[in-house]
């Protein structure tokens, strides 16, 4: 985590010194290779803390969402004060702060692992329960692709102003923060949380496809707490229970890689559908979310009856 934070800062600094499109592209590609692993590494570190100290993942994760709101508002203000070509240095400064903070992290080592951990990646990828976890996560979270890529564009074309669009995005993030904050009180099993999240995402996209008025859209945006937030809480709960801590970093890497592949593919496909059918692209996203819920529903008994965390000290 320390290495990726430092390399990311250096990478964005390099981007800021480039002016030719190809040079910017190459510098960004190298930077992304350092930046992307930071998220699964951070989640893996958090899960080790959850297992070691008996913490709850949700209250830890909510600070990432809160930082997103602060960062978005702060950058929105700075964008009106600083020339666009200089905004990269705001990113560099933020990266440098993250790199500095990373040096305060302490190692969280795990105890010797049971069979699944000793066999490494091969055992993970042969484990049907783990494959169900990453598949369900990729499908439900990937169903947000149309929303992430075309949400603001669609709202702008519908005549909504920049402040209204910003408020709609903020509503979604606030909703996920509330879910993360309340997650320690949830009594349902993580697998059922994921099933509920998948069904909730399906309903969200079906309503969004109808091009609802802004008042209804505001209510629908609150469903982000279910479609994204509840999925994240459930998936991380399953990771703690099913994956031995010694291999949780590798497991998080597989989770992130699978999610990235599905999300990027869904973005391309939704772009093609959006070009022809507009909001109809959300129907495809609804089908993805329902598929993720179905995968988790079918795997729930295997996951509930085959916990790994107890054996690995979690």
C-alpha positions as a Markdown table, in Angstrom:
| # | Residue | x | y | z |
|---|---|---|---|---|
| 1 | Unk | 0.0 | 0.0 | 0.0 |
| 2 | Unk | 2.9 | 2.4 | 0.8 |
| 3 | Unk | 4.6 | 1.6 | -2.5 |
| 4 | Unk | 1.4 | 2.0 | -4.6 |
| 5 | Unk | 0.7 | 5.3 | -2.9 |
| 6 | Unk | 4.1 | 6.7 | -3.6 |
| 7 | Unk | 4.2 | 5.4 | -7.2 |
| 8 | Unk | 0.7 | 6.8 | -7.8 |
| 9 | Unk | 1.9 | 10.3 | -6.6 |
| 10 | Unk | 5.0 | 10.1 | -8.8 |
| 11 | Unk | 2.9 | 8.9 | -11.7 |
| 12 | Unk | 0.4 | 11.8 | -11.5 |
| 13 | Unk | 3.3 | 14.2 | -11.2 |
| 14 | Unk | 4.7 | 12.8 | -14.5 |
| 15 | Unk | 1.3 | 13.2 | -16.1 |
| 16 | Unk | 1.3 | 16.9 | -15.1 |
| 17 | Unk | 4.6 | 17.5 | -17.0 |
| 18 | Unk | 3.4 | 16.0 | -20.3 |
| 19 | Unk | 1.6 | 17.8 | -23.1 |
| 20 | Unk | 1.5 | 15.5 | -26.0 |
| 21 | Unk | -1.6 | 13.2 | -26.1 |
| 22 | Unk | 0.4 | 10.0 | -26.5 |
| 23 | Unk | 2.8 | 10.9 | -23.7 |
| 24 | Unk | -0.2 | 11.7 | -21.4 |
| 25 | Unk | -1.8 | 8.4 | -22.4 |
| 26 | Unk | 1.4 | 6.4 | -21.7 |
| 27 | Unk | 2.0 | 8.2 | -18.4 |
| 28 | Unk | -1.5 | 7.6 | -17.3 |
| 29 | Unk | -1.4 | 3.9 | -18.2 |
| 30 | Unk | 1.7 | 3.4 | -16.0 |
| 31 | Unk | 0.1 | 5.4 | -13.2 |
| 32 | Unk | -3.1 | 3.4 | -13.4 |
| 33 | Unk | -1.1 | 0.2 | -13.0 |
| 34 | Unk | 0.1 | 1.6 | -9.6 |
| 35 | Unk | -3.1 | 3.3 | -8.6 |
| 36 | Unk | -5.6 | 0.4 | -9.3 |
| 37 | Unk | -4.2 | -2.1 | -6.8 |
| 38 | Unk | -4.6 | 0.4 | -4.0 |
| 39 | Unk | -8.3 | -0.3 | -3.6 |
| 40 | Unk | -8.1 | -4.1 | -3.2 |
| 41 | Unk | -5.0 | -3.7 | -1.0 |
| 42 | Unk | -6.9 | -1.2 | 1.2 |
| 43 | Unk | -9.9 | -3.5 | 1.5 |
| 44 | Unk | -7.7 | -6.5 | 2.3 |
| 45 | Unk | -5.9 | -4.5 | 5.0 |
| 46 | Unk | -9.3 | -3.4 | 6.4 |
| 47 | Unk | -10.5 | -7.0 | 6.5 |
| 48 | Unk | -7.4 | -8.1 | 8.3 |
| 49 | Unk | -8.2 | -5.4 | 10.9 |
| 50 | Unk | -11.8 | -6.6 | 11.0 |
| 51 | Unk | -10.7 | -10.2 | 11.7 |
| 52 | Unk | -7.9 | -9.3 | 14.1 |
| 53 | Unk | -9.6 | -6.7 | 16.3 |
| 54 | Unk | -13.3 | -7.7 | 15.9 |
| 55 | Unk | -14.2 | -4.5 | 14.0 |
| 56 | Unk | -17.1 | -3.9 | 11.6 |
| 57 | Unk | -16.2 | -3.2 | 8.0 |
| 58 | Unk | -19.1 | -0.8 | 7.3 |
| 59 | Unk | -18.1 | 2.0 | 9.7 |
| 60 | Unk | -14.5 | 1.8 | 8.4 |
| 61 | Unk | -15.6 | 2.0 | 4.7 |
| 62 | Unk | -18.0 | 4.9 | 5.2 |
| 63 | Unk | -15.0 | 7.3 | 5.5 |
| 64 | Unk | -14.1 | 6.5 | 1.9 |
| 65 | Unk | -17.6 | 7.6 | 0.8 |
| 66 | Unk | -17.4 | 10.7 | 3.0 |
| 67 | Unk | -14.1 | 11.6 | 1.6 |
| 68 | Unk | -15.6 | 11.3 | -1.9 |
| 69 | Unk | -18.2 | 13.9 | -1.1 |
| 70 | Unk | -15.7 | 16.3 | 0.4 |
| 71 | Unk | -13.3 | 15.8 | -2.5 |
| 72 | Unk | -16.0 | 16.2 | -5.1 |
| 73 | Unk | -17.3 | 19.5 | -3.5 |
| 74 | Unk | -13.7 | 20.7 | -3.0 |
| 75 | Unk | -12.7 | 20.0 | -6.5 |
| 76 | Unk | -15.9 | 21.6 | -7.8 |
| 77 | Unk | -14.9 | 24.8 | -6.1 |
| 78 | Unk | -11.3 | 24.6 | -7.2 |
| 79 | Unk | -12.4 | 24.0 | -10.8 |
| 80 | Unk | -13.8 | 27.5 | -10.9 |
| 81 | Unk | -10.7 | 29.0 | -9.4 |
| 82 | Unk | -7.9 | 27.1 | -11.1 |
| 83 | Unk | -7.2 | 26.7 | -14.9 |
| 84 | Unk | -8.2 | 23.2 | -16.0 |
| 85 | Unk | -4.6 | 22.3 | -17.0 |
| 86 | Unk | -3.4 | 22.9 | -13.5 |
| 87 | Unk | -6.0 | 20.7 | -11.7 |
| 88 | Unk | -3.7 | 17.8 | -12.1 |
| 89 | Unk | -1.6 | 19.3 | -9.3 |
| 90 | Unk | -4.5 | 19.1 | -6.9 |
| 91 | Unk | -4.6 | 15.3 | -7.6 |
| 92 | Unk | -0.8 | 15.2 | -7.0 |
| 93 | Unk | -1.2 | 17.0 | -3.7 |
| 94 | Unk | -3.9 | 14.6 | -2.6 |
| 95 | Unk | -1.8 | 11.6 | -3.7 |
| 96 | Unk | 1.2 | 13.0 | -1.7 |
| 97 | Unk | -1.0 | 13.3 | 1.4 |
| 98 | Unk | -2.2 | 9.7 | 1.0 |
| 99 | Unk | 1.4 | 8.5 | 0.5 |
| 100 | Unk | 2.5 | 10.4 | 3.7 |
| 101 | Unk | -0.4 | 8.9 | 5.7 |
| 102 | Unk | 0.5 | 5.4 | 4.4 |
| 103 | Unk | 3.8 | 5.5 | 6.3 |
| 104 | Unk | 1.7 | 5.3 | 9.5 |
| 105 | Unk | 0.2 | 1.9 | 8.6 |
| 106 | Unk | 1.3 | -1.1 | 10.7 |
| 107 | Unk | 1.6 | -4.6 | 9.5 |
| 108 | Unk | -1.3 | -6.9 | 10.2 |
| 109 | Unk | 0.0 | -10.4 | 9.9 |
| 110 | Unk | -2.2 | -13.5 | 10.1 |
| 111 | Unk | -1.7 | -16.8 | 11.8 |
| 112 | Unk | -0.7 | -19.9 | 9.8 |
| 113 | Unk | -3.4 | -20.8 | 7.3 |
| 114 | Unk | -5.6 | -23.8 | 6.9 |
| 115 | Unk | -5.7 | -25.9 | 3.7 |
| 116 | Unk | -7.2 | -23.3 | 1.4 |
| 117 | Unk | -4.6 | -20.7 | 2.3 |
| 118 | Unk | -1.7 | -23.2 | 2.0 |
| 119 | Unk | -2.7 | -24.1 | -1.5 |
| 120 | Unk | -2.8 | -20.5 | -2.6 |
| 121 | Unk | -4.5 | -19.1 | -5.7 |
| 122 | Unk | -5.2 | -22.5 | -7.2 |
| 123 | Unk | -7.4 | -23.4 | -4.2 |
| 124 | Unk | -9.2 | -20.1 | -4.3 |
| 125 | Unk | -10.0 | -20.4 | -8.0 |
| 126 | Unk | -11.2 | -24.0 | -7.5 |
| 127 | Unk | -13.5 | -23.0 | -4.7 |
| 128 | Unk | -17.1 | -22.7 | -5.9 |
| 129 | Unk | -18.1 | -20.5 | -3.0 |
| 130 | Unk | -15.4 | -18.0 | -3.7 |
| 131 | Unk | -16.2 | -17.9 | -7.4 |
| 132 | Unk | -19.8 | -17.2 | -6.5 |
| 133 | Unk | -18.7 | -14.3 | -4.3 |
| 134 | Unk | -16.7 | -12.6 | -7.0 |
| 135 | Unk | -19.3 | -13.3 | -9.7 |
| 136 | Unk | -22.2 | -11.9 | -7.7 |
| 137 | Unk | -20.1 | -8.8 | -6.8 |
| 138 | Unk | -19.0 | -8.2 | -10.4 |
| 139 | Unk | -22.5 | -8.6 | -11.8 |
| 140 | Unk | -24.3 | -6.4 | -9.2 |
| 141 | Unk | -21.6 | -3.7 | -9.0 |
| 142 | Unk | -21.1 | -3.9 | -12.7 |
| 143 | Unk | -24.8 | -3.2 | -13.3 |
| 144 | Unk | -23.9 | 0.4 | -12.2 |
| 145 | Unk | -22.0 | 0.9 | -15.5 |
| 146 | Unk | -24.7 | 2.7 | -17.4 |
| 147 | Unk | -25.4 | 4.9 | -14.4 |
| 148 | Unk | -21.7 | 5.9 | -13.9 |
| 149 | Unk | -21.1 | 6.5 | -17.6 |
| 150 | Unk | -24.4 | 8.0 | -18.8 |
| 151 | Unk | -26.2 | 9.2 | -15.7 |
| 152 | Unk | -25.0 | 12.9 | -15.8 |
| 153 | Unk | -25.3 | 13.0 | -19.6 |
| 154 | Unk | -28.9 | 11.8 | -19.5 |
| 155 | Unk | -29.9 | 14.2 | -16.7 |
| 156 | Unk | -28.3 | 17.1 | -18.6 |
| 157 | Unk | -30.1 | 16.3 | -21.8 |
| 158 | Unk | -33.3 | 16.1 | -19.7 |
| 159 | Unk | -32.7 | 19.8 | -18.8 |
| 160 | Unk | -31.4 | 19.4 | -15.2 |
| 161 | Unk | -28.9 | 22.0 | -14.1 |
| 162 | Unk | -25.4 | 21.3 | -12.7 |
| 163 | Unk | -26.4 | 21.9 | -9.1 |
| 164 | Unk | -29.4 | 19.5 | -9.4 |
| 165 | Unk | -27.1 | 16.8 | -11.0 |
| 166 | Unk | -24.5 | 17.3 | -8.2 |
| 167 | Unk | -27.3 | 16.9 | -5.6 |
| 168 | Unk | -28.5 | 13.7 | -7.2 |
| 169 | Unk | -25.0 | 12.2 | -7.0 |
| 170 | Unk | -24.6 | 13.4 | -3.4 |
| 171 | Unk | -27.9 | 11.7 | -2.4 |
| 172 | Unk | -26.6 | 8.4 | -3.6 |
| 173 | Unk | -23.3 | 8.7 | -1.7 |
| 174 | Unk | -25.1 | 9.9 | 1.4 |
| 175 | Unk | -27.3 | 6.8 | 1.2 |
| 176 | Unk | -24.4 | 4.5 | 1.0 |
| 177 | Unk | -22.8 | 6.2 | 4.0 |
| 178 | Unk | -25.9 | 5.6 | 6.0 |
| 179 | Unk | -25.9 | 1.9 | 5.1 |
| 180 | Unk | -22.2 | 1.6 | 6.1 |
| 181 | Unk | -22.9 | 3.3 | 9.4 |
| 182 | Unk | -25.9 | 1.1 | 10.2 |
| 183 | Unk | -24.3 | -2.1 | 8.9 |
| 184 | Unk | -23.2 | -3.4 | 12.4 |
| 185 | Unk | -26.9 | -3.6 | 13.3 |
| 186 | Unk | -27.8 | -5.9 | 10.4 |
| 187 | Unk | -28.8 | -9.3 | 11.5 |
| 188 | Unk | -29.2 | -11.1 | 8.1 |
| 189 | Unk | -26.4 | -13.2 | 6.8 |
| 190 | Unk | -24.1 | -11.6 | 4.3 |
| 191 | Unk | -25.3 | -13.8 | 1.5 |
| 192 | Unk | -28.9 | -12.6 | 2.0 |
| 193 | Unk | -27.7 | -9.0 | 2.1 |
| 194 | Unk | -26.2 | -9.5 | -1.3 |
| 195 | Unk | -29.4 | -11.1 | -2.6 |
| 196 | Unk | -31.4 | -8.2 | -1.4 |
| 197 | Unk | -28.9 | -5.7 | -2.9 |
| 198 | Unk | -29.1 | -7.4 | -6.3 |
| 199 | Unk | -32.9 | -7.3 | -6.3 |
| 200 | Unk | -32.8 | -3.7 | -5.1 |
| 201 | Unk | -30.4 | -2.8 | -7.9 |
| 202 | Unk | -32.7 | -4.5 | -10.5 |
| 203 | Unk | -35.7 | -2.4 | -9.3 |
| 204 | Unk | -33.6 | 0.7 | -9.3 |
| 205 | Unk | -32.6 | 0.3 | -12.9 |
| 206 | Unk | -36.1 | -0.7 | -14.0 |
| 207 | Unk | -37.4 | 2.6 | -12.6 |
| 208 | Unk | -34.5 | 4.6 | -13.9 |
| 209 | Unk | -35.2 | 3.3 | -17.4 |
| 210 | Unk | -38.7 | 4.9 | -17.3 |
| 211 | Unk | -37.0 | 8.4 | -17.3 |
| 212 | Unk | -38.8 | 9.4 | -14.1 |
| 213 | Unk | -39.3 | 13.1 | -13.0 |
| 214 | Unk | -36.6 | 14.6 | -10.8 |
| 215 | Unk | -38.7 | 14.1 | -7.6 |
| 216 | Unk | -38.9 | 10.4 | -8.2 |
| 217 | Unk | -35.3 | 10.2 | -9.4 |
| 218 | Unk | -34.2 | 11.7 | -6.1 |
| 219 | Unk | -35.9 | 8.9 | -4.2 |
| 220 | Unk | -34.5 | 6.3 | -6.6 |
| 221 | Unk | -31.0 | 7.8 | -6.0 |
| 222 | Unk | -31.3 | 6.8 | -2.3 |
| 223 | Unk | -31.4 | 3.2 | -3.5 |
| 224 | Unk | -27.7 | 3.5 | -4.2 |
| 225 | Unk | -27.3 | 2.7 | -0.5 |
| 226 | Unk | -28.8 | -0.7 | -1.3 |
| 227 | Unk | -27.5 | -1.4 | -4.8 |
| 228 | Unk | -23.9 | -0.4 | -4.0 |
| 229 | Unk | -23.6 | 0.0 | -0.3 |
| 230 | Unk | -25.4 | -3.2 | 0.8 |
| 231 | Unk | -23.6 | -5.2 | -1.9 |
| 232 | Unk | -20.2 | -4.0 | -0.5 |
| 233 | Unk | -21.1 | -4.8 | 3.1 |
| 234 | Unk | -22.4 | -8.2 | 2.1 |
| 235 | Unk | -19.5 | -9.1 | -0.1 |
| 236 | Unk | -16.9 | -8.0 | 2.5 |
| 237 | Unk | -18.8 | -10.0 | 5.2 |
| 238 | Unk | -18.5 | -13.1 | 3.0 |
| 239 | Unk | -14.9 | -12.5 | 2.4 |
| 240 | Unk | -14.2 | -12.4 | 6.1 |
| 241 | Unk | -16.1 | -15.5 | 6.7 |
| 242 | Unk | -15.1 | -17.6 | 3.7 |
| 243 | Unk | -11.6 | -16.6 | 2.8 |
| 244 | Unk | -8.6 | -17.3 | 5.2 |
| 245 | Unk | -6.9 | -14.1 | 6.2 |
| 246 | Unk | -3.4 | -15.2 | 4.9 |
| 247 | Unk | -4.8 | -15.1 | 1.3 |
| 248 | Unk | -7.3 | -12.3 | 1.7 |
| 249 | Unk | -5.1 | -9.9 | -0.3 |
| 250 | Unk | -4.9 | -12.3 | -3.2 |
| 251 | Unk | -8.7 | -12.9 | -2.9 |
| 252 | Unk | -9.3 | -9.1 | -3.0 |
| 253 | Unk | -7.1 | -8.9 | -6.1 |
| 254 | Unk | -9.3 | -11.5 | -7.9 |
| 255 | Unk | -12.4 | -9.7 | -6.7 |
| 256 | Unk | -11.1 | -6.4 | -8.1 |
| 257 | Unk | -9.9 | -8.0 | -11.4 |
| 258 | Unk | -13.2 | -9.8 | -12.0 |
| 259 | Unk | -15.2 | -6.7 | -11.2 |
| 260 | Unk | -13.0 | -4.5 | -13.5 |
| 261 | Unk | -13.4 | -6.9 | -16.4 |
| 262 | Unk | -17.2 | -7.1 | -16.0 |
| 263 | Unk | -17.6 | -3.4 | -15.4 |
| 264 | Unk | -15.5 | -2.4 | -18.4 |
| 265 | Unk | -17.3 | -4.9 | -20.6 |
| 266 | Unk | -20.7 | -3.7 | -19.4 |
| 267 | Unk | -19.7 | 0.0 | -20.0 |
| 268 | Unk | -18.8 | -0.8 | -23.7 |
| 269 | Unk | -22.0 | -2.9 | -24.2 |
| 270 | Unk | -24.2 | -0.3 | -22.5 |
| 271 | Unk | -22.6 | 2.4 | -24.7 |
| 272 | Unk | -23.8 | 0.5 | -27.8 |
| 273 | Unk | -27.3 | 0.0 | -26.3 |
| 274 | Unk | -27.5 | 3.6 | -25.2 |
| 275 | Unk | -26.6 | 4.8 | -28.7 |
| 276 | Unk | -29.6 | 3.0 | -30.1 |
| 277 | Unk | -32.2 | 2.8 | -27.2 |
| 278 | Unk | -31.1 | 5.5 | -24.8 |
| 279 | Unk | -32.4 | 4.8 | -21.3 |
| 280 | Unk | -33.2 | 1.3 | -22.5 |
| 281 | Unk | -29.6 | 0.4 | -21.5 |
| 282 | Unk | -30.8 | 0.2 | -17.9 |
| 283 | Unk | -32.9 | -2.9 | -18.8 |
| 284 | Unk | -29.6 | -4.7 | -19.5 |
| 285 | Unk | -28.2 | -3.5 | -16.2 |
| 286 | Unk | -31.3 | -4.7 | -14.4 |
| 287 | Unk | -30.7 | -8.2 | -15.9 |
| 288 | Unk | -27.1 | -8.1 | -14.7 |
| 289 | Unk | -28.2 | -7.2 | -11.2 |
| 290 | Unk | -30.8 | -9.9 | -11.1 |
| 291 | Unk | -28.2 | -12.4 | -12.3 |
| 292 | Unk | -25.9 | -11.5 | -9.5 |
| 293 | Unk | -28.7 | -11.9 | -7.0 |
| 294 | Unk | -29.5 | -15.4 | -8.5 |
| 295 | Unk | -25.8 | -16.5 | -8.3 |
| 296 | Unk | -25.7 | -15.6 | -4.6 |
| 297 | Unk | -29.1 | -17.2 | -3.9 |
| 298 | Unk | -27.9 | -20.5 | -5.4 |
| 299 | Unk | -24.6 | -20.4 | -3.5 |
| 300 | Unk | -25.9 | -19.2 | -0.2 |
| 301 | Unk | -26.1 | -22.6 | 1.5 |
| 302 | Unk | -22.5 | -23.5 | 0.5 |
| 303 | Unk | -21.3 | -20.2 | 1.8 |
| 304 | Unk | -23.2 | -20.5 | 5.1 |
| 305 | Unk | -22.1 | -24.0 | 5.7 |
| 306 | Unk | -18.4 | -23.6 | 4.8 |
| 307 | Unk | -16.9 | -20.7 | 6.8 |
| 308 | Unk | -13.1 | -20.3 | 6.7 |
| 309 | Unk | -12.6 | -17.4 | 9.0 |
| 310 | Unk | -12.8 | -19.4 | 12.2 |
| 311 | Unk | -10.1 | -21.8 | 11.0 |
| 312 | Unk | -7.9 | -18.8 | 10.1 |
| 313 | Unk | -8.2 | -16.8 | 13.2 |
| 314 | Unk | -10.8 | -14.4 | 11.9 |
